[in-house]
Amino acid sequence: MDSQTLATLVAVGGAALLFVVPRMLGGSKDEGEDEKAAQTNPAGENESKKKKKKSKNSATGKKEALAKKKKEEAAEKKRLAAEKKKRAEEEKAAKAKAEKEARIKAEKEAKIKAEKEAKEKAAREAAQAKKKKKNKNKKNKQPEVDAGKEAEEAVAAAAAAARLAAAAAQFENAGDDWETVPIKKKKKKKVVVDSGVTDVDASGKATAEIEIGEFGSNIIGPGGSRITQIQSSSGASVNIDKGSSLCTITGTPEQVDAAKEMVINIIGSQGKEVIDLGAKRSLVFGAGGERIRKIQQESGARLDLDKGSSVCNISGNAEAVQVARAMIQGILNDSNIDSIVLGEKELPAVIGKGGENVRRIQAESGAVVDIDGDSNVCTITGSAEQVSKAAQLIRLYVEHRGPPPEAVETITVSQEHGRLLIGKKGATVQNLQNQTGTRISISLEVSGAVVTVSGGKQQVVDGVQTIYKLIADNSHTDTIALSDAKLVPAILGTKGETINKIRNTTDARVEIAVDNSGVVITGTKSQVAKARDMITAKIAAELGPPPVKAGEIQKHVDLGSATGKIIGAAGSNIARLEKEHGAQVTVKNGTMCYITGPEGSVLKVKKEIDDVLERHRENLERAKKEAEKLRELQIQQDQSNGGMPGANDVVSGGWDVPELSSWTATSDPWAAPSNSSTW
């Protein structure tokens, strides 16, 4: 196999082909010669190995280069895919934007077209109505209005228009929010109204139906005053059907004609204006609509203010509209506005049951308070003094979660008594509030607990007395002395489980003294007594032997100085004994070991412990003898030196028994731990 073929195989299959292909093909002549040369020439063998290694490294490098190239191609492919996706998203967004703009444009054009068609239709209807009236006049042989009268009416209309223009100019700069809406179809409405046909039956009773459109309320008037006046003056009966906007007039022909003329005059004199009240909507509306009703009654105009909208529509005769406008403008000019954002939990305190609190705030301050339930924004309008007073009241209602109290008293007690007044999860302070009818807030501070009691005057007095009595009743104290600080963990329990159980069961306050010298119990007499019984029982159980169940026996042995050796590091020896023999091993009072369980298990554990204690005693004895030998040797050396101690002699005075650990083999499973705290 030539080198070119081999290189091709390496590039395709990797370095492994360097070793597989030669063997598959039986090797080459060169290889045989290399092997033969290697047998006769060690230097040649090394050269052959170098060539093979070089070839292998070359193949590995090509493989790595190929892998790197594939990795780069994959990364490029991924990048191109991401760019393609991004372009697709941008094209989609652009298409959606163009469609939206086209839709808006089409809607706008359709609206313009519809308005144009509506105007053209109105013009056609007006022309038809005029023609119909003219034909009717000819049929009934009614005299046509001469040109001079028409001229007079035109002059009168121009004068009226001038008066309205002058009135409008008076209010032109009154406020930027005002917008006068011209009544472009007055002429059409006059024609339509006047087109009502009067029918007379055989008995001489006349009936006329008039299409009055949106002017039904103007004809009726405030409280029905205008329609009553029409009927009284004309003698005709006037009925308005709100559903069909028809006005039906009945009576004699003269009465019907007189009523028709009055209705036409009312409609012809109607004006209409629109104002956006903005944030001052509630000020014009007034509490319960009181102010807007007053404007309507005094002006004679009609005011329409939809719920949730700040746009006010004023309609009526020109004079009434101007009067209503002036009244509204006066309110807006003399008013201030403020707003307060309320939290979800603060909103009910300001509104109150059925709006009781907000009405009380309005009555006391004179301001108008409007609350938007969606945004929780409270808008206050009125004079500067009224707005300030209302804002102050709202903050007081929020602070006290309702109407502010008549009296407030603050007392300071200890932190311990503060926690007592709070109780478990606030149960005690809640009971105190229910019992006294007051509101009680408790703030735990470094110097003590600050207790604030608010409510009615007598309620506050009674509440403070109740708090002091509760503190006095729960101030009985008892202390249980602990003979050994090692009892503290037993009273506390794992993660405070035992002491918390005592607290929850007795409702007493149980604390361990700072120096671990005792347990302090505080509470009522009965609480303290119950907690004392539980603690003393726990101490007795900790100091005394463990309980023995039926069918079990118990042995005890004093471990003495071998306690640590028996216990083992972190209790490892006791754990092993219990696991191997099935008996319970408990060490109490420092050195007393209790073995409890089935008789056979107990005896096996005791025998093993006795054996360890025996070896321990032997070690101590051996240590003692070694110490004595060392002492005698020291004395002999002192005598040989003329009674003077040598340079290396111990002169500390007396001999101490070496530590037990220095006498214990490291392979001994009963070796005492190096750190006694792990026992």
C-alpha positions as CSV (number, residue, x, y, z in Angstrom):
1,M,0.0,0.0,0.0
2,D,1.6,3.3,-1.1
3,S,1.7,6.4,1.2
4,Q,-0.9,8.3,-0.9
5,T,-3.5,5.5,-0.4
6,L,-2.7,5.4,3.3
7,A,-3.1,9.1,3.7
8,T,-6.5,8.9,2.0
9,L,-7.7,6.2,4.4
10,V,-6.5,8.2,7.4
11,A,-8.4,11.3,6.3
12,V,-11.6,9.2,5.9
13,G,-11.4,6.7,8.7
14,G,-9.2,8.3,11.3
15,A,-6.0,7.3,13.0
16,A,-7.2,3.8,13.8
17,L,-6.7,2.7,10.1
18,L,-3.0,3.1,10.6
19,F,-3.1,-0.1,12.7
20,V,-6.0,-2.0,11.2
21,V,-5.3,-1.7,7.4
22,P,-1.7,-3.2,7.5
23,R,-2.9,-6.2,9.4
24,M,-5.9,-6.7,7.1
25,L,-3.7,-6.6,4.1
26,G,-1.0,-8.8,5.6
27,G,1.5,-6.0,5.9
28,S,3.9,-4.6,3.3
29,K,7.3,-5.5,2.2
30,D,8.7,-2.4,3.7
31,E,7.2,-3.3,7.1
32,G,8.8,-6.8,6.9
33,E,12.1,-5.2,6.1
34,D,11.6,-2.8,9.0
35,E,10.9,-5.6,11.4
36,K,13.9,-7.6,10.2
37,A,16.1,-4.5,10.5
38,A,14.7,-3.8,14.0
39,Q,15.7,-7.3,15.1
40,T,19.3,-6.9,14.0
41,N,19.6,-3.2,14.6
42,P,18.1,-1.6,17.8
43,A,18.7,1.9,16.5
44,G,16.6,1.1,13.5
45,E,13.8,-0.2,15.7
46,N,13.7,3.2,17.5
47,E,13.6,5.0,14.1
48,S,10.7,2.8,13.0
49,K,8.8,3.6,16.2
50,K,9.3,7.3,15.6
51,K,8.0,7.1,12.1
52,K,4.8,5.3,13.3
53,K,4.3,7.9,16.1
54,K,4.7,10.7,13.6
55,S,2.2,9.2,11.2
56,K,-0.2,8.6,14.1
57,N,0.1,12.3,15.2
58,S,-0.5,13.5,11.7
59,A,-3.7,11.4,11.4
60,T,-4.9,12.7,14.7
61,G,-4.3,16.3,13.7
62,K,-6.3,15.8,10.5
63,K,-9.1,14.3,12.4
64,E,-9.2,17.2,14.8
65,A,-9.1,19.7,11.9
66,L,-12.0,17.9,10.2
67,A,-14.0,18.0,13.5
68,K,-13.3,21.7,13.9
69,K,-14.4,22.4,10.3
70,K,-17.7,20.5,10.9
71,K,-18.2,22.4,14.1
72,E,-17.7,25.8,12.3
73,E,-20.1,24.7,9.5
74,A,-22.7,23.8,12.1
75,A,-22.3,27.2,13.8
76,E,-22.5,29.1,10.5
77,K,-25.7,27.1,9.6
78,K,-27.2,28.0,12.9
79,R,-26.4,31.7,12.5
80,L,-27.9,31.8,9.0
81,A,-31.1,30.1,10.4
82,A,-31.3,32.7,13.1
83,E,-30.9,35.6,10.6
84,K,-33.6,34.0,8.4
85,K,-36.0,33.7,11.4
86,K,-35.3,37.4,12.4
87,R,-36.0,38.6,8.8
88,A,-39.3,36.6,8.7
89,E,-40.4,38.2,12.0
90,E,-39.5,41.7,10.8
91,E,-41.4,41.1,7.6
92,K,-44.4,39.8,9.5
93,A,-44.4,42.9,11.8
94,A,-44.1,45.2,8.8
95,K,-47.0,43.5,7.1
96,A,-49.2,43.7,10.2
97,K,-48.4,47.4,10.6
98,A,-49.3,48.1,6.9
99,E,-52.5,46.2,7.3
100,K,-53.4,48.1,10.4
101,E,-52.7,51.5,8.7
102,A,-54.8,50.4,5.7
103,R,-57.7,49.4,8.0
104,I,-57.6,52.7,9.9
105,K,-57.5,54.6,6.6
106,A,-60.4,52.6,5.2
107,E,-62.5,53.2,8.4
108,K,-61.8,56.9,8.3
109,E,-62.8,57.1,4.6
110,A,-66.0,55.1,5.4
111,K,-66.8,57.4,8.2
112,I,-66.4,60.5,6.0
113,K,-68.5,58.9,3.3
114,A,-71.3,58.0,5.8
115,E,-71.3,61.6,7.2
116,K,-71.6,63.0,3.7
117,E,-74.4,60.7,2.8
118,A,-76.2,61.5,6.0
119,K,-76.0,65.3,5.2
120,E,-77.2,64.7,1.7
121,K,-80.1,62.6,3.0
122,A,-81.1,65.3,5.5
123,A,-81.1,67.9,2.8
124,R,-83.3,65.8,0.6
125,E,-85.7,65.2,3.4
126,A,-85.8,68.9,4.2
127,A,-86.6,69.7,0.5
128,Q,-89.3,67.0,0.4
129,A,-90.9,68.3,3.6
130,K,-90.9,71.9,2.3
131,K,-92.5,70.8,-0.9
132,K,-95.1,68.7,0.9
133,K,-95.9,71.7,3.2
134,K,-96.3,74.0,0.1
135,N,-98.7,71.5,-1.6
136,K,-100.7,71.1,1.6
137,N,-101.1,74.9,2.0
138,K,-102.4,75.1,-1.6
139,K,-104.8,72.2,-1.0
140,N,-106.3,73.8,2.1
141,K,-106.2,77.2,0.4
142,Q,-104.0,78.6,3.1
143,P,-102.5,82.0,2.1
144,E,-98.8,82.0,1.3
145,V,-96.6,84.1,3.3
146,D,-95.8,87.3,1.5
147,A,-92.2,88.4,0.8
148,G,-92.4,91.2,3.3
149,K,-93.2,88.9,6.2
150,E,-90.4,86.5,5.1
151,A,-88.0,89.5,5.2
152,E,-89.1,90.4,8.7
153,E,-88.5,86.9,9.9
154,A,-85.1,86.8,8.3
155,V,-84.2,90.1,10.1
156,A,-85.4,88.7,13.4
157,A,-83.5,85.5,12.9
158,A,-80.3,87.4,12.1
159,A,-80.8,89.5,15.3
160,A,-81.2,86.3,17.3
161,A,-78.1,84.9,15.8
162,A,-76.2,88.1,16.7
163,R,-77.3,87.9,20.3
164,L,-76.2,84.2,20.5
165,A,-72.8,85.1,19.0
166,A,-72.4,87.9,21.5
167,A,-73.2,85.5,24.4
168,A,-70.8,83.0,23.0
169,A,-68.0,85.6,22.8
170,Q,-68.6,86.4,26.5
171,F,-67.6,82.9,27.5
172,E,-65.0,82.3,24.7
173,N,-62.0,82.6,27.0
174,A,-63.7,81.1,30.1
175,G,-62.0,77.8,29.9
176,D,-60.1,75.7,27.3
177,D,-62.4,72.7,28.0
178,W,-65.5,74.3,26.6
179,E,-66.7,73.5,23.1
180,T,-69.9,74.9,21.6
181,V,-71.7,72.4,19.4
182,P,-73.7,74.3,16.7
183,I,-77.2,73.0,16.0
184,K,-76.8,72.7,12.2
185,K,-80.2,71.0,11.6
186,K,-82.5,73.6,13.3
187,K,-84.2,74.4,10.0
188,K,-84.7,70.7,9.3
189,K,-86.2,70.1,12.8
190,K,-88.6,73.0,12.4
191,V,-89.8,71.5,9.1
192,V,-90.1,68.0,10.5
193,V,-92.0,69.2,13.6
194,D,-94.3,71.4,11.6
195,S,-95.1,68.7,9.2
196,G,-97.5,67.0,11.6
197,V,-100.9,66.6,10.0
198,T,-104.0,67.6,12.0
199,D,-106.9,65.2,11.5
200,V,-110.4,66.2,12.5
201,D,-113.0,63.5,13.0
202,A,-116.8,63.7,12.6
203,S,-117.3,65.0,16.1
204,G,-114.9,67.9,15.6
205,K,-112.0,66.4,17.7
206,A,-108.6,67.2,16.2
207,T,-105.4,65.1,16.5
208,A,-101.9,65.9,15.4
209,E,-98.7,63.7,15.7
210,I,-95.4,65.5,15.6
211,E,-91.9,63.8,15.3
212,I,-89.9,65.7,18.0
213,G,-86.6,63.6,17.8
214,E,-84.3,64.2,20.8
215,F,-86.2,67.2,22.2
216,G,-88.8,65.3,24.3
217,S,-87.1,66.3,27.6
218,N,-87.1,70.0,26.5
219,I,-90.8,69.9,25.8
220,I,-91.5,68.2,29.1
221,G,-89.3,70.6,31.1
222,P,-88.0,70.2,34.6
223,G,-90.5,68.2,36.6
224,G,-93.0,68.3,33.7
225,S,-93.4,72.1,34.2
226,R,-93.2,73.0,30.4
227,I,-95.6,70.4,29.1
228,T,-98.0,71.4,31.9
229,Q,-97.8,75.0,30.8
230,I,-98.5,74.1,27.1
231,Q,-101.6,72.1,28.1
232,S,-102.8,74.8,30.4
233,S,-102.3,77.6,27.9
234,S,-103.7,75.8,24.9
235,G,-106.3,73.6,26.5
236,A,-105.1,70.7,24.4
237,S,-103.9,67.3,25.7
238,V,-100.2,66.7,25.0
239,N,-98.7,63.2,25.3
240,I,-95.1,62.2,24.5
241,D,-94.1,58.6,23.6
242,K,-90.5,58.3,24.6
243,G,-90.1,55.0,22.7
244,S,-91.1,56.5,19.3
245,S,-90.2,60.2,19.9
246,L,-93.8,61.1,18.9
247,C,-95.7,64.0,20.4
248,T,-99.5,63.5,20.1
249,I,-101.7,66.5,20.6
250,T,-105.5,66.2,20.9
251,G,-108.3,68.7,21.4
252,T,-110.3,71.1,19.2
253,P,-108.6,72.3,16.0
254,E,-107.8,75.7,17.6
255,Q,-106.4,74.0,20.7
256,V,-104.3,71.6,18.7
257,D,-102.9,74.5,16.5
258,A,-102.0,76.5,19.6
259,A,-100.2,73.6,21.2
260,K,-98.4,72.8,18.0
261,E,-97.2,76.3,17.7
262,M,-95.9,76.3,21.3
263,V,-94.1,72.9,20.7
264,I,-92.5,74.3,17.5
265,N,-91.3,77.4,19.3
266,I,-89.7,75.4,22.1
267,I,-87.8,73.1,19.7
268,G,-86.8,76.0,17.5
269,S,-85.2,77.9,20.5
270,Q,-83.1,74.9,21.7
271,G,-79.4,75.2,21.9
272,K,-76.7,72.7,22.8
273,E,-73.2,72.9,24.2
274,V,-70.6,70.3,25.4
275,I,-68.0,70.7,28.1
276,D,-65.3,68.2,29.2
277,L,-65.1,68.6,33.0
278,G,-62.0,66.5,33.2
279,A,-60.9,65.7,36.8
280,K,-63.5,68.1,38.2
281,R,-66.4,65.9,37.1
282,S,-67.4,65.0,40.6
283,L,-67.4,68.6,41.7
284,V,-70.1,69.5,39.1
285,F,-72.0,66.3,39.7
286,G,-72.0,66.8,43.5
287,A,-72.7,64.3,46.2
288,G,-75.4,62.0,44.9
289,G,-76.0,64.3,42.0
290,E,-77.2,67.1,44.2
291,R,-75.2,69.9,42.5
292,I,-76.1,68.9,38.9
293,R,-79.9,68.8,39.9
294,K,-79.6,72.3,41.4
295,I,-78.0,73.7,38.2
296,Q,-80.9,72.2,36.1
297,Q,-83.6,73.6,38.4
298,E,-82.1,77.1,38.5
299,S,-81.2,77.4,34.8
300,G,-84.0,75.4,33.2
301,A,-81.4,73.6,31.0
302,R,-80.9,69.9,30.8
303,L,-77.5,68.5,31.8
304,D,-76.5,65.0,30.7
305,L,-73.4,63.5,32.4
306,D,-72.9,59.8,31.8
307,K,-71.4,57.5,34.4
308,G,-67.7,57.1,33.9
309,S,-67.6,60.0,31.4
310,S,-66.4,63.6,32.1
311,V,-68.3,65.0,29.1
312,C,-71.3,67.1,30.1
313,N,-74.0,67.8,27.5
314,I,-76.1,71.0,28.1
315,S,-79.3,71.4,26.2
316,G,-82.4,73.7,26.3
317,N,-83.3,77.1,25.0
318,A,-80.4,79.4,24.3
319,E,-80.8,81.5,27.5
320,A,-81.1,78.4,29.7
321,V,-78.0,76.9,28.2
322,Q,-76.0,80.1,28.8
323,V,-77.2,80.3,32.4
324,A,-76.2,76.6,33.0
325,R,-72.8,77.2,31.4
326,A,-72.1,80.2,33.5
327,M,-73.0,78.3,36.7
328,I,-70.7,75.4,35.8
329,Q,-67.9,77.8,34.9
330,G,-68.3,79.5,38.2
331,I,-67.9,76.2,40.0
332,L,-64.9,75.2,38.0
333,N,-63.1,78.6,38.5
334,D,-63.6,78.7,42.3
335,S,-62.5,75.1,42.8
336,N,-59.2,73.4,43.7
337,I,-58.4,69.7,43.1
338,D,-56.2,67.2,44.8
339,S,-55.9,63.4,44.5
340,I,-54.7,60.6,46.9
341,V,-53.9,57.1,45.8
342,L,-55.3,54.5,48.2
343,G,-54.1,51.0,48.7
344,E,-56.4,48.0,48.3
345,K,-56.7,47.6,52.1
346,E,-57.2,51.4,52.7
347,L,-60.1,51.8,50.3
348,P,-62.8,50.2,52.5
349,A,-61.7,52.5,55.4
350,V,-62.4,55.6,53.4
351,I,-65.6,54.4,51.7
352,G,-67.2,52.8,54.7
353,K,-70.4,50.6,54.7
354,G,-72.6,51.7,51.9
355,G,-70.5,54.8,51.4
356,E,-71.1,56.0,54.9
357,N,-67.5,57.2,55.6
358,V,-67.1,59.1,52.3
359,R,-70.4,60.9,52.9
360,R,-69.3,61.9,56.4
361,I,-66.0,63.2,55.0
362,Q,-67.9,65.3,52.4
363,A,-70.3,66.7,55.0
364,E,-67.6,67.6,57.4
365,S,-65.2,69.2,54.9
366,G,-67.7,70.6,52.3
367,A,-65.5,69.2,49.5
368,V,-66.6,66.7,46.9
369,V,-64.8,63.3,47.2
370,D,-64.9,61.0,44.2
371,I,-63.3,57.5,44.3
372,D,-62.4,55.5,41.2
373,G,-62.7,51.9,42.2
374,D,-60.5,50.7,39.3
375,S,-57.5,52.9,39.9
376,N,-58.1,53.5,43.7
377,V,-57.5,57.2,43.1
378,C,-59.5,59.5,45.4
379,T,-60.1,62.9,43.8
380,I,-61.0,65.8,46.0
381,T,-62.5,69.1,44.6
382,G,-63.7,72.3,46.3
383,S,-62.2,75.4,47.8
384,A,-58.6,75.3,49.0
385,E,-59.8,75.1,52.6
386,Q,-62.3,72.3,51.8
387,V,-59.8,70.2,49.8
388,S,-57.2,70.5,52.6
389,K,-59.8,69.5,55.3
390,A,-61.0,66.5,53.2
391,A,-57.4,65.3,52.5
392,Q,-56.7,65.5,56.3
393,L,-59.8,63.5,57.1
394,I,-59.0,60.8,54.5
395,R,-55.6,60.3,56.0
396,L,-57.1,60.0,59.4
397,Y,-59.6,57.4,58.2
398,V,-56.8,55.4,56.6
399,E,-54.7,55.6,59.7
400,H,-57.5,54.4,62.0
401,R,-59.1,52.1,59.4
402,G,-62.3,54.1,59.7
403,P,-63.6,57.2,61.4
404,P,-60.9,58.7,63.7
405,P,-61.4,58.0,67.4
406,E,-62.5,60.5,70.1
407,A,-59.6,59.6,72.4
408,V,-56.1,58.1,72.1
409,E,-53.8,57.0,75.0
410,T,-50.3,55.5,74.7
411,I,-48.6,53.5,77.4
412,T,-45.2,51.8,77.6
413,V,-44.6,48.3,79.0
414,S,-41.7,45.9,78.9
415,Q,-41.0,43.8,75.8
416,E,-42.1,40.7,77.7
417,H,-45.4,42.2,78.5
418,G,-45.7,43.5,74.9
419,R,-45.4,39.9,73.7
420,L,-47.9,38.9,76.3
421,L,-50.4,41.4,75.0
422,I,-49.9,40.3,71.4
423,G,-50.3,36.6,72.2
424,K,-50.0,33.7,69.8
425,K,-50.5,35.0,66.2
426,G,-52.1,38.2,67.6
427,A,-54.9,36.3,69.4
428,T,-54.6,38.1,72.7
429,V,-54.7,41.7,71.3
430,Q,-57.6,40.7,69.1
431,N,-59.5,39.5,72.1
432,L,-58.7,42.7,73.9
433,Q,-60.0,44.8,71.0
434,N,-63.2,42.8,70.9
435,Q,-63.7,43.0,74.7
436,T,-63.1,46.7,75.0
437,G,-64.3,48.0,71.6
438,T,-61.1,49.9,71.1
439,R,-58.3,49.7,68.5
440,I,-55.0,48.5,70.1
441,S,-51.6,48.7,68.3
442,I,-48.4,47.4,69.8
443,S,-44.9,48.3,68.7
444,L,-42.0,46.2,70.1
445,E,-38.9,48.5,70.5
446,V,-35.5,48.2,72.1
447,S,-36.5,50.1,75.2
448,G,-39.9,48.3,75.6
449,A,-43.3,47.9,74.0
450,V,-45.4,51.0,73.0
451,V,-49.1,50.3,73.3
452,T,-51.6,52.7,71.7
453,V,-55.3,52.5,72.6
454,S,-57.9,54.5,70.6
455,G,-61.6,54.7,70.5
456,G,-64.4,56.4,72.5
457,K,-63.3,58.3,75.6
458,Q,-64.8,55.8,78.1
459,Q,-63.7,52.9,75.9
460,V,-60.1,54.0,76.0
461,V,-60.2,54.3,79.8
462,D,-61.6,50.8,80.2
463,G,-59.2,49.4,77.6
464,V,-56.1,50.7,79.4
465,Q,-57.4,49.3,82.7
466,T,-58.0,45.9,81.1
467,I,-54.4,45.9,79.8
468,Y,-52.9,46.6,83.2
469,K,-55.1,44.0,84.8
470,L,-54.0,41.4,82.2
471,I,-50.4,42.2,82.8
472,A,-50.8,41.9,86.6
473,D,-52.6,38.6,86.3
474,N,-49.8,37.2,84.2
475,S,-46.9,38.5,86.3
476,H,-46.6,35.5,88.7
477,T,-43.0,34.2,88.4
478,D,-41.3,31.0,89.6
479,T,-37.7,29.8,89.0
480,I,-36.6,26.1,89.0
481,A,-32.9,25.8,89.8
482,L,-30.8,23.4,87.6
483,S,-28.2,21.3,89.4
484,D,-26.3,20.7,86.2
485,A,-26.1,22.8,83.1
486,K,-26.3,19.6,81.1
487,L,-30.0,19.5,81.9
488,V,-30.6,22.5,79.6
489,P,-30.6,20.5,76.4
490,A,-33.1,18.1,77.8
491,I,-35.5,20.9,78.7
492,L,-35.0,22.7,75.4
493,G,-35.4,19.5,73.3
494,T,-34.4,19.1,69.6
495,K,-34.8,22.5,68.0
496,G,-36.7,23.8,71.0
497,E,-39.4,21.1,70.7
498,T,-39.7,20.3,74.4
499,I,-39.8,23.9,75.8
500,N,-42.3,25.0,73.0
501,K,-44.5,22.1,74.0
502,I,-44.5,23.3,77.6
503,R,-45.3,26.8,76.5
504,N,-48.1,25.8,74.2
505,T,-49.7,23.4,76.7
506,T,-49.6,25.8,79.7
507,D,-49.7,29.2,78.0
508,A,-47.0,30.2,80.4
509,R,-43.8,32.1,79.4
510,V,-40.9,29.7,79.9
511,E,-37.3,30.9,79.5
512,I,-33.9,29.5,80.3
513,A,-31.8,31.7,82.5
514,V,-28.9,33.5,80.8
515,D,-26.3,31.5,82.8
516,N,-28.2,28.2,82.4
517,S,-28.6,28.1,86.2
518,G,-32.4,27.7,86.1
519,V,-35.7,27.9,84.3
520,V,-37.9,31.1,84.7
521,I,-41.6,30.6,84.4
522,T,-44.1,33.6,84.2
523,G,-47.8,33.7,83.8
524,T,-51.0,33.3,85.9
525,K,-50.8,31.2,89.0
526,S,-52.4,28.2,87.3
527,Q,-50.1,28.5,84.2
528,V,-47.0,28.7,86.3
529,A,-48.0,25.7,88.5
530,K,-48.7,23.6,85.4
531,A,-45.5,24.5,83.7
532,R,-43.5,23.8,86.9
533,D,-45.0,20.3,87.1
534,M,-44.0,19.6,83.4
535,I,-40.4,20.9,83.9
536,T,-39.8,19.0,87.1
537,A,-41.1,15.8,85.6
538,K,-38.7,16.3,82.7
539,I,-35.8,16.8,85.0
540,A,-36.6,13.7,87.1
541,A,-36.9,11.6,83.9
542,E,-33.5,13.0,82.8
543,L,-31.7,12.3,86.1
544,G,-33.4,9.0,86.9
545,P,-33.2,5.6,85.2
546,P,-35.0,5.2,81.9
547,P,-38.4,3.4,82.1
548,V,-38.5,-0.4,81.8
549,K,-41.1,-2.1,79.7
550,A,-42.8,-5.4,80.4
551,G,-40.5,-8.3,79.6
552,E,-37.3,-6.2,79.9
553,I,-34.6,-5.9,82.5
554,Q,-32.3,-3.1,83.4
555,K,-28.7,-3.1,84.6
556,H,-26.6,-0.1,85.6
557,V,-22.9,0.5,86.1
558,D,-20.8,3.5,87.1
559,L,-18.3,4.2,84.2
560,G,-16.2,6.5,86.2
561,S,-13.1,7.9,84.4
562,A,-13.9,5.4,81.5
563,T,-17.1,7.3,80.5
564,G,-15.6,8.8,77.4
565,K,-14.1,5.5,76.4
566,I,-17.5,3.7,76.7
567,I,-19.4,6.5,74.9
568,G,-16.9,6.8,72.0
569,A,-16.5,9.7,69.5
570,A,-19.9,11.3,69.0
571,G,-21.5,8.3,70.8
572,S,-20.1,5.8,68.3
573,N,-19.5,3.0,70.8
574,I,-22.9,3.2,72.3
575,A,-24.5,3.2,68.8
576,R,-22.5,0.1,68.0
577,L,-23.6,-1.7,71.2
578,E,-27.3,-0.9,70.6
579,K,-27.1,-2.0,67.0
580,E,-25.3,-5.3,67.6
581,H,-27.2,-6.4,70.7
582,G,-30.6,-4.7,70.5
583,A,-30.4,-3.1,74.0
584,Q,-30.8,0.6,75.0
585,V,-27.7,2.2,76.5
586,T,-28.2,5.5,78.3
587,V,-25.6,7.5,80.3
588,K,-27.0,10.0,82.8
589,N,-25.6,12.2,85.6
590,G,-22.3,12.2,84.0
591,T,-21.1,8.6,84.6
592,M,-24.1,6.4,85.4
593,C,-24.8,4.0,82.5
594,Y,-28.2,2.2,82.3
595,I,-28.7,-0.8,80.0
596,T,-32.3,-1.6,79.3
597,G,-33.9,-4.3,77.1
598,P,-34.3,-8.1,76.8
599,E,-32.3,-10.0,79.4
600,G,-29.9,-11.7,76.9
601,S,-29.1,-8.4,75.1
602,V,-28.6,-6.6,78.4
603,L,-26.2,-9.2,79.7
604,K,-24.1,-9.2,76.5
605,V,-23.8,-5.4,76.6
606,K,-22.9,-5.3,80.3
607,K,-20.2,-8.0,79.8
608,E,-18.6,-6.0,77.0
609,I,-18.7,-2.9,79.1
610,D,-17.3,-4.7,82.1
611,D,-14.4,-6.0,80.0
612,V,-13.6,-2.5,78.8
613,L,-13.7,-1.2,82.4
614,E,-11.4,-4.0,83.5
615,R,-8.9,-3.2,80.8
616,H,-9.2,0.5,81.7
617,R,-8.4,-0.3,85.3
618,E,-5.4,-2.4,84.3
619,N,-4.1,0.5,82.1
620,L,-4.5,2.8,85.1
621,E,-2.6,0.4,87.3
622,R,0.1,0.0,84.8
623,A,0.4,3.7,84.4
624,K,0.7,4.1,88.1
625,K,3.5,1.5,88.4
626,E,5.4,3.1,85.5
627,A,5.1,6.5,87.3
628,E,6.5,5.0,90.5
629,K,9.4,3.5,88.6
630,L,10.2,6.8,87.0
631,R,10.0,8.5,90.4
632,E,12.5,6.0,91.9
633,L,14.8,6.4,89.0
634,Q,14.7,10.2,89.4
635,I,15.5,9.9,93.1
636,Q,18.5,7.7,92.3
637,Q,19.8,10.2,89.8
638,D,19.4,13.0,92.3
639,Q,21.4,11.1,94.8
640,S,24.2,10.3,92.4
641,N,24.3,14.0,91.6
642,G,24.8,14.9,95.2
643,G,21.1,15.5,95.8
644,M,20.9,18.1,93.0
645,P,18.4,17.5,90.1
646,G,19.8,17.0,86.7
647,A,19.3,19.5,83.8
648,N,16.5,17.4,82.3
649,D,14.8,16.4,85.6
650,V,11.2,17.3,86.3
651,V,11.0,19.8,89.1
652,S,7.4,20.8,88.8
653,G,6.7,19.2,92.1
654,G,4.9,15.8,92.2
655,W,4.1,13.3,89.5
656,D,0.9,13.2,87.5
657,V,-0.6,10.1,86.0
658,P,-0.2,10.2,82.2
659,E,-3.3,10.9,80.2
660,L,-5.3,7.7,79.5
661,S,-5.1,8.3,75.8
662,S,-1.3,7.9,75.9
663,W,-1.8,4.4,77.1
664,T,-4.4,3.4,74.6
665,A,-3.5,1.6,71.3
666,T,-4.8,3.3,68.2
667,S,-6.3,0.0,67.0
668,D,-8.4,-0.3,70.1
669,P,-12.1,0.2,69.2
670,W,-12.8,1.5,72.7
671,A,-10.2,4.2,72.4
672,A,-11.4,7.4,74.1
673,P,-12.0,10.4,71.7
674,S,-9.2,12.9,71.5
675,N,-11.7,15.7,72.1
676,S,-13.9,15.1,75.1
677,S,-16.6,17.5,73.8
678,T,-17.5,14.9,71.2
679,W,-18.7,12.6,73.9
